[in-house]
């Protein structure tokens, strides 16, 4: 203790009083036992003569470190702190025990990607209009096909202009597409091919009124649109021209819809293996098998009971062909939409997208059904 000038060197009454004050209280600050925390069990008593909070030596571990790291307190026998661990260490055991367990998340159910109620309602409404026009008057159904073709061309050319800056001329396409559908019903395949050629020529001439920049890509897109939408649609009106035309068109529509429904239902419930993940991640091989099975069953029934001169095995072949063509048509439309960077071609039909999103499997299937029916039972 340093000597303070003016203070008695040997202590004195003040020192005696201070010493008494020190002796009257606890020798160490935390020597008085404290109440244990409610969440922790009381610590074991320390051996007598040893302070609980004395400064540990370098080779000793603090009590809380011993608890967390498995170290034994000084003087304890080797291996006493571990349960069967010869090293006296319990790596990760207590840390894993003390870590709070995360609640297990409930397994989410598969959900449909669209508004299923709206899709069913719109589908039923469209089906009623189509069936009514089909069996009331053939000319009315031809008008329905013309409207669908024109709207589909508008959706396709609009998306090409918005996403790719490709300006396929809509006016000659719409006029030529309507004439093509009517020509297919009146004059058959020859009339459809003639109007297709004239429509392509009209696209080339119409585009000449604009600057030459982008001429080639614009007219190429126009000719593609003329073939993809109205020309393929003419096979529907060519089926309609037969004596049992309404039954043929109904068979075509039913098989395509059943194929899509089977692919959706089976793929949604059992789909595990992707069919074409780079094109359409939602399609599965199980869904394709479902489409084939549903379409073949529906084909056997439709051809047997709706088509004059048809037999059930022809319906099986027709159903298989429809399932394949409808799937390929859907994948082709998906390729177009992926190239354009869009999900749907339009928003006209709630739950479905646009008209082209409903024509994607119908358009490529129409020539397949027309050709097989002509081969099986004739042109009518």
C-alpha positions in Angstrom: 0.0 0.0 0.0 1.6 3.4 -0.9 2.4 5.8 2.0 0.2 8.9 2.0 1.9 12.0 3.4 0.2 13.1 6.6 -1.5 9.7 7.2 -0.4 7.5 10.1 1.9 4.8 8.9 0.8 2.1 11.3 -2.9 2.4 10.6 -5.1 3.7 13.4 -8.6 3.9 14.5 -9.8 4.7 10.9 -8.0 1.7 9.5 -9.4 -0.4 12.2 -12.9 0.8 11.5 -12.5 0.2 7.7 -11.2 -3.2 8.4 -14.1 -3.9 10.6 -16.4 -2.7 7.9 -14.8 -5.0 5.5 -15.0 -8.0 7.9 -18.7 -7.3 8.7 -19.8 -8.0 5.0 -19.1 -10.8 2.7 -15.4 -11.3 1.8 -16.2 -11.5 -1.9 -18.9 -9.8 -3.9 -20.8 -12.9 -5.1 -20.1 -15.2 -2.2 -23.7 -14.8 -0.8 -25.7 -17.7 -2.5 -28.3 -16.4 -5.0 -31.6 -17.7 -5.9 -31.5 -20.0 -9.0 -33.0 -18.8 -12.2 -36.4 -20.3 -12.9 -35.3 -21.8 -16.3 -32.0 -23.3 -15.1 -31.5 -26.0 -12.5 -29.4 -25.1 -9.4 -25.6 -25.7 -9.8 -24.0 -28.3 -7.7 -22.4 -27.2 -4.5 -18.6 -26.5 -4.6 -16.3 -28.3 -2.2 -15.8 -26.5 1.1 -12.8 -24.2 1.3 -12.9 -23.3 -2.3 -14.5 -20.1 -3.6 -17.1 -20.5 -6.4 -15.9 -17.4 -8.2 -12.2 -17.5 -7.7 -10.1 -16.7 -10.7 -9.5 -19.9 -12.6 -6.0 -20.9 -13.5 -5.0 -21.0 -17.2 -5.4 -24.8 -17.4 -8.8 -24.8 -15.8 -12.1 -24.2 -17.6 -14.8 -22.0 -16.4 -18.0 -23.8 -15.3 -20.1 -22.5 -18.2 -17.3 -23.5 -20.6 -17.2 -26.9 -19.2 -20.9 -27.3 -19.7 -20.7 -26.2 -23.4 -17.4 -27.8 -24.4 -17.5 -30.9 -22.4 -14.4 -30.0 -20.3 -14.2 -31.4 -16.8 -13.8 -29.3 -13.7 -10.4 -29.3 -11.9 -10.1 -32.2 -9.6 -12.8 -34.3 -11.2 -11.9 -37.8 -12.3 -11.2 -38.3 -16.0 -14.2 -39.4 -18.0 -16.7 -38.3 -15.3 -18.1 -35.5 -17.4 -18.9 -37.7 -20.4 -21.2 -40.6 -20.7 -19.1 -43.3 -22.2 -16.8 -40.9 -24.0 -13.1 -41.7 -23.2 -12.0 -38.3 -24.1 -14.5 -36.6 -21.8 -15.9 -34.7 -24.8 -19.4 -34.7 -26.2 -19.1 -32.9 -29.6 -22.3 -31.5 -31.0 -24.5 -33.5 -28.6 -25.5 -30.7 -26.2 -25.5 -28.1 -29.0 -27.9 -30.3 -30.9 -30.0 -30.8 -27.8 -30.1 -27.1 -26.9 -30.8 -25.9 -30.4 -34.5 -25.0 -30.9 -36.3 -27.4 -33.2 -37.9 -25.8 -36.2 -41.6 -26.8 -36.7 -42.2 -29.1 -39.6 -43.8 -27.3 -42.4 -47.0 -29.0 -43.6 -46.7 -30.6 -47.0 -48.3 -28.4 -49.6 -50.9 -29.9 -51.9 -50.6 -29.5 -55.7 -52.6 -26.7 -57.0 -53.8 -25.9 -60.5 -51.9 -23.2 -62.3 -55.1 -21.4 -63.5 -58.5 -20.5 -62.1 -60.2 -23.8 -62.5 -63.7 -22.6 -61.9 -63.4 -19.8 -64.5 -61.7 -22.3 -67.0 -64.6 -24.8 -66.6 -67.2 -22.1 -66.9 -65.7 -20.6 -70.0 -65.1 -24.0 -71.5 -68.7 -25.1 -71.0 -70.0 -21.8 -72.5 -67.8 -22.2 -75.6 -68.8 -25.8 -75.9 -72.5 -24.9 -75.8 -72.1 -22.2 -78.5 -70.0 -24.6 -80.8 -72.4 -27.5 -80.4 -75.5 -25.3 -81.0 -74.0 -23.8 -84.1 -72.8 -27.1 -85.3 -76.1 -28.9 -85.3 -78.4 -26.0 -86.0 -76.9 -24.8 -89.3 -73.5 -25.6 -90.9 -73.1 -22.1 -92.2 -73.4 -20.7 -88.6 -70.5 -23.0 -87.5 -68.4 -21.8 -90.4 -69.0 -18.3 -89.2 -67.8 -19.3 -85.7 -64.6 -20.7 -87.2 -64.0 -17.5 -89.2 -64.4 -15.4 -86.0 -62.0 -17.7 -84.1 -59.4 -17.5 -86.9 -59.5 -13.7 -87.2 -59.2 -13.2 -83.4 -56.4 -15.8 -83.3 -54.5 -13.9 -86.1 -55.0 -10.6 -84.2 -53.5 -12.1 -81.0 -50.6 -13.7 -82.8 -49.6 -10.6 -84.8 -50.0 -8.4 -81.8 -47.7 -10.5 -79.7 -45.1 -10.6 -82.5 -45.2 -6.8 -82.8 -45.0 -6.2 -79.0 -42.3 -8.8 -78.2 -40.2 -9.1 -81.4 -41.0 -5.9 -83.3 -42.2 -8.1 -86.2 -45.0 -6.3 -88.1 -46.9 -9.0 -89.9 -49.7 -7.2 -91.8 -53.0 -8.1 -90.2 -55.4 -6.8 -92.9 -54.4 -9.2 -95.7 -54.1 -12.0 -93.2 -57.6 -11.5 -91.7 -59.2 -11.2 -95.1 -57.3 -14.1 -96.6 -57.9 -16.3 -93.5 -61.7 -15.8 -93.6 -61.7 -16.5 -97.4 -59.6 -19.6 -96.8 -62.0 -21.1 -94.2 -65.0 -20.5 -96.5 -63.1 -21.9 -99.5 -62.3 -25.1 -97.6 -65.9 -25.6 -96.9 -67.1 -24.9 -100.4 -64.3 -26.1 -102.7 -62.4 -28.5 -100.5 -58.6 -28.8 -100.3 -58.1 -27.3 -103.8 -59.9 -24.1 -102.8 -58.0 -23.9 -99.6 -54.6 -24.1 -101.3 -55.5 -21.5 -103.9 -56.6 -19.0 -101.2 -53.5 -19.8 -99.2 -51.3 -18.9 -102.1 -53.2 -15.7 -102.8 -53.0 -14.7 -99.1 -49.2 -15.1 -99.1 -49.0 -12.9 -102.2 -51.2 -10.3 -100.6 -48.9 -10.2 -97.6 -45.9 -9.6 -99.8 -47.6 -6.8 -101.7 -49.1 -5.1 -98.6 -45.8 -4.9 -96.8 -44.2 -3.0 -99.8 -46.1 0.1 -98.7 -43.7 0.4 -95.7 -39.9 1.0 -95.5 -37.8 -1.9 -96.6 -36.1 -2.4 -93.1 -37.4 -5.6 -91.7 -39.3 -6.6 -94.8 -38.1 -10.2 -94.9 -38.9 -11.0 -91.3 -42.3 -9.3 -91.5 -43.5 -11.2 -94.7 -42.0 -14.5 -93.3 -44.0 -14.1 -90.1 -47.1 -13.2 -92.2 -46.8 -16.3 -94.3 -46.2 -18.4 -91.2 -49.3 -16.9 -89.5 -51.4 -17.6 -92.6 -50.5 -21.3 -92.6 -50.5 -21.8 -88.9 -54.0 -20.4 -88.1 -56.4 -20.2 -91.1 -55.0 -22.9 -93.3 -55.0 -25.5 -90.6 -58.5 -24.4 -89.5 -59.8 -25.1 -93.0 -59.6 -28.8 -92.3 -62.4 -28.4 -89.8 -64.7 -26.9 -92.3 -63.6 -29.6 -94.8 -64.8 -32.2 -92.3 -68.0 -30.3 -91.9 -68.7 -30.5 -95.7 -69.3 -34.3 -95.5 -72.8 -35.7 -95.1 -72.1 -36.7 -91.5 -70.0 -33.5 -91.1 -71.3 -32.4 -87.7 -70.6 -35.9 -86.3 -67.1 -35.8 -87.7 -66.4 -32.3 -86.3 -67.9 -33.4 -82.9 -65.6 -36.4 -82.9 -62.6 -34.2 -83.6 -63.5 -31.8 -80.8 -64.3 -34.5 -78.2 -61.1 -36.4 -78.8 -59.0 -33.3 -78.6 -60.7 -32.1 -75.4 -60.5 -35.6 -73.8 -56.9 -35.9 -74.7 -56.1 -32.5 -73.1 -58.2 -33.4 -70.0 -56.6 -36.8 -69.6 -53.1 -35.3 -69.9 -54.0 -32.7 -67.3 -55.7 -35.0 -64.8 -53.1 -37.8 -64.9 -50.1 -35.5 -65.0 -51.4 -33.4 -62.1 -52.1 -36.5 -60.0 -49.3 -38.9 -60.9 -46.8 -36.8 -62.9 -43.2 -37.3 -61.9 -41.1 -37.4 -65.0 -40.9 -34.3 -67.2 -41.8 -34.8 -70.9 -40.1 -31.7 -72.3 -38.8 -29.5 -69.4 -37.1 -27.0 -71.7 -40.3 -26.3 -73.6 -43.1 -26.9 -71.2 -42.1 -27.8 -67.6 -45.6 -28.7 -66.6 -46.0 -31.6 -69.0 -45.0 -35.1 -67.9 -44.7 -38.5 -69.4 -47.4 -39.8 -67.2 -49.7 -37.1 -68.5 -48.9 -38.2 -72.1 -49.9 -41.7 -71.2 -53.1 -40.4 -69.7 -53.8 -38.5 -72.9 -53.3 -41.6 -75.0 -55.5 -43.7 -72.8 -58.3 -41.3 -72.5 -58.3 -40.4 -76.3 -58.2 -44.0 -77.4 -61.2 -44.9 -75.2 -63.1 -41.9 -76.4 -62.1 -42.6 -80.0 -63.4 -46.1 -79.9 -66.8 -44.9 -78.6 -67.1 -42.0 -81.0 -66.1 -43.7 -84.2 -68.3 -46.7 -83.3 -71.5 -44.7 -82.5 -71.1 -41.4 -84.4 -69.3 -42.0 -87.7 -71.1 -43.8 -90.5 -69.3 -47.0 -91.4 -66.7 -46.6 -88.6 -65.5 -49.4 -86.2 -64.1 -49.3 -82.7 -60.5 -50.3 -83.7 -60.4 -47.4 -86.1 -61.3 -45.2 -83.1 -58.4 -46.6 -81.2 -56.0 -45.6 -84.0 -57.7 -42.2 -84.3 -57.5 -41.6 -80.5 -53.8 -42.5 -80.5 -53.1 -40.1 -83.4 -55.1 -37.3 -81.8 -53.2 -37.7 -78.5 -49.8 -37.4 -80.2 -50.8 -34.5 -82.5 -52.5 -32.5 -79.7 -49.5 -32.9 -77.5 -47.1 -31.8 -80.3 -49.4 -28.9 -81.1 -49.4 -27.8 -77.4 -45.6 -28.1 -77.3 -45.3 -26.1 -80.5 -47.4 -23.3 -79.1 -45.3 -23.4 -75.9 -42.2 -22.9 -78.1 -43.7 -19.8 -79.7 -44.7 -18.4 -76.3 -41.3 -19.1 -74.8 -39.6 -17.4 -77.7 -41.8 -14.4 -77.2 -41.3 -14.5 -73.4 -45.0 -14.6 -72.6 -47.3 -17.1 -70.7 -50.5 -16.6 -72.7 -51.3 -15.2 -76.1 -54.2 -13.1 -74.8 -56.6 -12.5 -72.0 -59.9 -12.8 -73.8 -61.0 -16.1 -72.1 -60.7 -16.0 -68.3 -59.0 -19.2 -67.0 -57.7 -20.0 -70.5 -55.8 -17.0 -71.8 -56.5 -16.1 -75.4 -58.2 -17.8 -78.4 -54.8 -19.0 -79.5 -54.2 -20.7 -76.2 -57.3 -22.9 -76.9 -56.5 -23.5 -80.6 -52.9 -24.7 -79.9 -53.9 -28.4 -79.8 -56.9 -28.1 -82.1 -55.1 -26.6 -85.1 -52.5 -29.4 -85.7 -55.1 -32.1 -84.9 -57.6 -31.0 -87.5 -55.7 -32.3 -90.6 -54.8 -35.5 -88.8 -58.5 -36.3 -88.0 -59.6 -35.2 -91.5 -57.1 -37.5 -93.2 -57.7 -40.6 -91.0 -61.5 -40.3 -91.4 -61.2 -40.0 -95.1 -58.9 -43.0 -95.2 -61.2 -45.1 -92.9 -64.7 -44.2 -94.1 -64.2 -41.9 -97.2 -64.8 -38.2 -97.8 -68.6 -38.5 -97.4 
